[in-house]
Amino acid sequence: MKKSITPILGHVVLIALSLLFLAPVLFMISTSLKADNQIYTSNIQWIPNPPVWHNYPAALAYFPFWLYLRNTLIICVGTVIGTVFSAALPAYGFARLKWRGRNAMFILMIATIMLPSQVTLMPVFLLFRSLGWTGSFLPLIVPSFFGNAFSIFLLRQFFLGIPQELSDAARIDGCNELGILVRIILPLAKPALATVALFSFMGAWTDFQGPLIYLHDSHQYTLAIGLQSFLGRHGGEWNLLMAASTVVTLPLIAAFFFAQRTFIQGIAMTGVKG
């Protein structure tokens, strides 16, 4: 009897916690479908009656949504490509190759995760300004091609779980290290690669500090900057603001649900070995 009750209690607790974490999202969607007189009330009305669907086109008409979406996608795609490419090579070196000082270099790389981005903000900005890159997408995309410690760590942990015998067999057949990485390791590491890609996509999509610092022309703004400008101009129209926020958030939710199984598998497999 106890064995049958335990899973039920576990599911009840998980459902309750999921509703707790989903409450802000549900409140955002609910507010986006309300009229003004339904927002400023003493009691929270979770289900709009009637739902005002016109809030969505009205909210998107207040700022150039499609232009900001294009700019955001350009940065996201470039960041994802750069992060996956730059993380796979060093991760393979840390996981599959034996060389002097490997562990010390890996610890040094991991230590950079504890360095806040605000510490290096000024010197990095001065560097990009001296290169003449400010006012363009380059400062937001190019750094991803020079490695990310967290992404390298995730891929390295996954690569450690792949049997070494596969690499040894490929070497016997005359395959070099780059061929082993491309033909054997990367096809087996699709869950980890998808996890790294999803993390980098989410980071670029929600990034506010980078575009705020490096983009000067309003035609280059991203959706994060667009929402902030919307808040500054129409801060009192909470239904329209929530409608715009819902539209901006939907791609992240959709990306997670479509890649949920691969994402969870990638996270689980990265802890197989240390």
C-alpha positions in Angstrom: 0.0 0.0 0.0 2.8 2.4 0.9 4.5 1.7 -2.4 1.4 2.7 -4.4 0.8 5.9 -2.4 4.4 7.2 -2.6 4.4 7.8 -6.4 0.9 9.5 -6.1 2.2 11.8 -3.4 5.3 12.6 -5.4 3.2 13.5 -8.5 0.9 15.7 -6.3 3.9 17.6 -4.9 5.4 18.0 -8.4 2.1 19.3 -9.9 1.8 21.8 -7.0 5.3 23.0 -7.5 4.8 23.3 -11.2 1.7 25.4 -10.7 3.6 27.6 -8.3 6.3 28.2 -10.9 3.8 28.6 -13.7 1.7 31.2 -11.8 3.6 34.2 -13.1 3.3 33.0 -16.7 -0.4 32.3 -16.4 -0.9 35.7 -14.8 1.0 37.3 -17.7 -1.2 35.5 -20.3 -4.4 36.3 -18.3 -3.5 40.0 -18.0 -2.8 40.1 -21.7 -6.4 39.2 -22.5 -8.0 41.7 -20.1 -9.6 45.1 -20.6 -8.5 48.0 -18.5 -11.4 47.7 -16.1 -10.6 44.1 -15.4 -7.0 44.8 -14.4 -7.4 47.5 -11.7 -9.6 45.5 -9.4 -9.1 44.5 -5.8 -9.6 40.8 -6.6 -7.5 38.9 -9.1 -9.5 37.7 -12.0 -7.6 34.8 -13.6 -10.0 34.1 -16.4 -10.8 37.2 -18.5 -14.4 37.6 -19.3 -14.6 38.3 -22.1 -11.1 37.8 -23.5 -9.8 40.8 -25.4 -7.8 39.3 -28.3 -7.3 42.7 -29.9 -4.6 43.4 -27.3 -2.1 41.4 -29.2 -2.2 43.2 -32.6 -2.6 46.5 -30.7 0.5 45.8 -28.6 2.6 44.7 -31.6 1.6 47.9 -33.5 3.2 50.1 -30.9 6.8 49.1 -31.8 8.4 47.5 -34.9 8.1 44.0 -33.7 9.1 42.2 -37.0 12.2 44.4 -37.3 13.3 43.7 -33.7 12.5 40.0 -34.3 14.8 39.9 -37.3 17.6 41.5 -35.4 17.1 39.2 -32.5 17.2 36.1 -34.7 20.4 37.3 -36.5 22.1 37.5 -33.1 20.7 34.3 -31.8 21.6 32.2 -34.9 25.1 33.6 -35.0 25.6 33.0 -31.2 24.3 29.4 -31.4 26.6 28.6 -34.3 29.6 30.2 -32.6 29.0 28.6 -29.3 28.6 25.1 -30.6 31.6 25.4 -32.9 33.9 26.9 -30.3 32.8 24.6 -27.5 33.2 21.3 -29.3 36.9 21.6 -30.1 38.3 22.4 -26.7 35.8 20.0 -25.0 37.2 17.2 -27.2 40.7 18.2 -26.2 39.9 18.2 -22.5 38.0 14.9 -22.6 39.7 12.7 -25.1 43.3 13.9 -25.5 46.1 13.4 -23.0 48.5 16.3 -22.8 50.6 17.9 -20.1 48.8 20.4 -17.9 45.3 19.4 -19.1 43.7 19.3 -15.7 45.3 22.5 -14.6 44.1 24.3 -17.7 40.6 22.8 -17.3 40.4 24.1 -13.7 41.6 27.5 -14.9 38.9 27.6 -17.6 36.2 26.6 -15.1 37.3 29.3 -12.7 36.3 31.9 -15.4 32.7 31.0 -14.8 32.9 32.7 -11.4 34.0 36.0 -13.0 31.0 38.3 -13.5 30.6 39.8 -16.9 30.3 43.3 -15.2 34.0 43.0 -14.2 35.2 42.8 -17.8 32.5 45.1 -19.2 34.6 48.2 -19.5 37.8 46.7 -21.0 35.8 44.6 -23.5 33.8 47.7 -24.5 37.0 49.7 -25.0 38.4 46.8 -27.1 35.3 46.7 -29.4 35.3 50.5 -29.7 38.9 50.5 -30.8 38.0 47.9 -33.4 35.1 50.1 -34.6 32.5 47.4 -33.9 30.2 49.4 -31.6 26.9 50.2 -33.3 26.8 46.7 -35.0 25.9 43.1 -34.2 29.6 42.0 -34.1 30.2 42.5 -30.4 27.2 40.4 -29.7 28.1 37.5 -32.0 31.9 37.3 -32.4 32.7 36.6 -28.7 30.7 33.3 -29.0 33.3 32.0 -31.5 36.0 32.2 -28.8 34.6 29.6 -26.4 32.2 29.6 -23.4 33.4 27.9 -20.3 30.0 26.5 -19.3 29.3 25.1 -22.7 32.8 23.6 -22.9 32.2 22.0 -19.5 28.9 20.5 -20.6 30.3 19.0 -23.7 33.5 17.7 -22.0 31.4 15.9 -19.4 29.3 14.3 -22.2 32.4 13.3 -24.2 33.8 11.5 -21.2 30.8 9.2 -21.2 31.5 8.0 -24.8 33.5 4.7 -24.8 37.2 5.2 -25.6 37.2 2.0 -27.6 35.3 3.8 -30.4 38.1 6.3 -30.8 40.7 3.6 -30.6 39.0 1.7 -33.4 38.8 4.8 -35.5 42.6 5.5 -35.0 43.4 1.9 -36.1 41.4 2.5 -39.3 43.6 5.6 -39.9 41.2 8.4 -38.8 42.8 11.5 -37.3 41.6 13.3 -34.2 39.5 15.8 -36.2 37.9 13.0 -38.1 37.1 11.2 -34.9 35.4 14.3 -33.5 33.3 15.0 -36.6 32.4 11.4 -37.6 32.1 9.6 -34.2 31.9 12.0 -31.2 29.6 14.7 -32.5 26.9 12.4 -33.9 26.8 10.6 -30.6 26.7 13.9 -28.7 23.5 15.3 -30.3 21.7 15.7 -26.9 24.6 17.6 -25.4 25.0 19.8 -28.5 21.2 20.5 -28.5 21.5 21.5 -24.8 24.4 23.9 -25.5 22.5 25.3 -28.5 19.4 25.8 -26.4 21.2 27.5 -23.6 23.0 29.9 -26.0 19.8 30.6 -27.8 18.0 31.5 -24.6 20.9 33.6 -23.4 21.0 35.6 -26.7 17.2 35.9 -26.9 16.9 37.4 -23.4 20.1 39.4 -23.4 19.4 43.0 -22.5 22.8 44.4 -21.3 24.7 43.6 -24.5 22.3 45.2 -27.0 21.8 48.2 -24.7 25.5 48.9 -24.6 26.6 48.2 -28.2 23.6 49.0 -30.4 23.0 52.7 -31.0 20.5 52.8 -33.9 16.9 52.0 -33.1 16.7 50.0 -36.3 19.2 47.5 -34.7 17.3 47.0 -31.5 16.3 43.6 -30.3 13.1 42.4 -28.7 14.5 42.9 -25.2 15.3 46.5 -25.9 11.9 46.9 -27.6 10.0 45.7 -24.5 12.0 48.1 -22.4 11.1 51.0 -24.7 7.5 49.9 -24.7 7.5 50.0 -20.9 8.9 53.5 -21.0 6.3 54.8 -23.4 3.2 52.8 -22.4 4.0 51.7 -18.9 0.4 52.2 -17.7 -1.1 49.9 -20.3 -0.4 46.7 -18.6 -2.6 44.5 -20.8 -0.7 45.6 -23.9 2.6 45.2 -22.2 1.7 41.7 -21.1 0.5 40.9 -24.6 3.9 42.0 -26.0 5.7 40.1 -23.3 3.7 36.9 -24.1 4.6 37.1 -27.8 8.3 37.6 -27.0 8.3 34.7 -24.5 6.5 32.2 -26.7 9.5 31.2 -28.9 11.5 30.2 -25.8 8.6 28.1 -24.4 8.1 26.5 -27.8 11.9 25.8 -28.2 12.0 24.1 -24.8 8.9 21.9 -25.4 10.1 20.8 -28.9 13.6 20.0 -27.5 12.5 18.8 -24.1 13.5 15.2 -24.4 16.8 15.9 -26.0 17.5 18.7 -23.5 16.8 16.6 -20.4 18.9 13.7 -21.9 21.8 16.1 -22.5 21.7 17.5 -19.0 21.4 14.0 -17.5 24.3 12.5 -19.5 26.7 15.3 -18.8 27.1 14.1 -15.2 28.0 10.5 -16.1 31.7 11.0 -15.4 33.9 13.6 -13.8 
